[in-house]
Amino acid sequence: MATERLVVVGGDAAGMAAASQARRLRKPDELAITAFERGHFTSYSACGIPYWVGGDVDGPDALIARTAEEHRARDIDLRMRTEVTELDLDRGRVRTRELDSGGRESWTGFDKLVLATGARPRRPGLPGIDAPGVHGVQTLDDGQALLDTLDASSGRRAVVVGAGYIGVEMAEALIRRGYEVTVLEQSAQPMSTLDPDMGALVHEAMCGMGIETVCGTTVTGVLTDTAGRARAVTTEDGEYPADVVVLGLGVRPETALAAAAGLPLGESGGLLTDLAMRVRGQDHIWAGGDCVEVLDLISGRTRHIALGTHANKHGQVIGANVGGGYATFPGVVGTAVSKVCDLEIARTGLLEREARAAGLRFVTATVEATNRAGYYPGARPMHVKMLAERRTGRLLGVQIVGREGAGKRVDIAAVALTAGMTVERMTALDLGYAPPFSPVWDPVLVAARKAAGAVRAAGV
């Protein structure tokens, strides 16, 4: 029997998880695996970059889960610094260019193809946005370039553009390095992944930490000095001096190759797949990681969520299917957690605007409680907001902002969402209790009780 050929485009979480799982299931004489990665690193944690920059962890080696040499030792032909420039689906081949060898091009054939091309940072086309001293933080190369700038700079003023997850995490990292930090955000509040009332709590806390947080402002450009380096960020309302500028404007799916090959894309530009992570309409092409859209189990719509947790699961599913087994990825509920200094921020399920867009009628409940029994040392305030479907009481979403022990409480809600629980049923959850960990009524259960009351009061 002829050896099948698997080609993987992208050497990070989804791509190499797929390759590794396929190799576990099929021997080299049954399945030849070739993977292409255009960067310098493979199988690394991009989520750890802010903590590397802030000095909490060493890098970049500490952020690499498996090196290229380790993958090759498992009979995976991983070719680093090699960019795939074209997909020829009719002939079953990909065109590649070697980035460190004079741009030499060649074709590689495949019987099965995995697309794990990731996402690219949003970088608006503004004057000065590409000047030295302006940094994104998508890859380990980006992290090293930022650290090089910080080490070479004699100034101590930083501007972060965007107050999403990356923005607030980078603000903390720069504060830890002794910088004066200004965060500029176009929305009315930081963390647009929260409802505005919860984002206001984050805003207040950031300002209390010494992070100047300017919301409702639009960046118009980056000013440069006589050497061409960034010296300030301009907005419609003013100018903010900067020795370094960090962009935290989110990402979008990297699907230019897929689009050029005519593969189906969703509203966000991410590839569309079935539950087995096979690209829709294709028998021998799979896709996973930050380049795909996935099913939202609450709204029933597809959405783009760039998280390493999903990417690794996608890769496991793809590898099982490519390797002759069967696995599915049922979807997500949109769980995410982050922090800025000692403030923990978490959400799962739908925000108010997302519930409205899905045509759902809902009630909300917000409570302020404490992370521990109120009399126990170290008890700190925690805010929990809960959305429930108006008629049925089905849980739709939860947001949490608080100190130690707040963020991971969102996992309770994530399980309840996945199980399709009502807020009434949630009130009976048998959660762990001891004064150092929780009040007698955990804040999530207090919010569920209040939400259940709101459902009853709203009627049909």
Secondary structure, 3 states (H helix, E strand, C coil): CCCEEEEEECCCHHHHHHHHHHHHHCCCCCEEEEEEECCCCCCECHHHHHHHHCCCCCCCHHHECCCHHHHHHCCEEEEECEEEEEEECCCCEEEEEECCCCCCEEEEECCEEEECCCEEECCCCCCCCCCCCEECCCCHHHHHHHHHHHHHCCCCEEEEECCCHHHHHHHHHHHHCCCEEEEEECCCCCCCCCCHHHHHHHHHHHHHCCCEEEECCCEEEEEECCCCCEEEEEECCCEEECCEEEECCCEEECCHHHHHCCCCECCCCCECECCCCEECCCCCEEECCCCECEEECCCCCEECCCCHHHHHHHHHHHHHHHCCCCCCCCCECCCEEEEECCEEEEEEECCHHHHHHCCCCEEEEEEEEECCCCCCCCCCEEEEEEEEECCCCEEEEEEEEECCCCHHHHHHHHHHHHCCCEHHHHCCCCCCCCCCCCCCCCHHHHHHHHHHHHHHHHCC
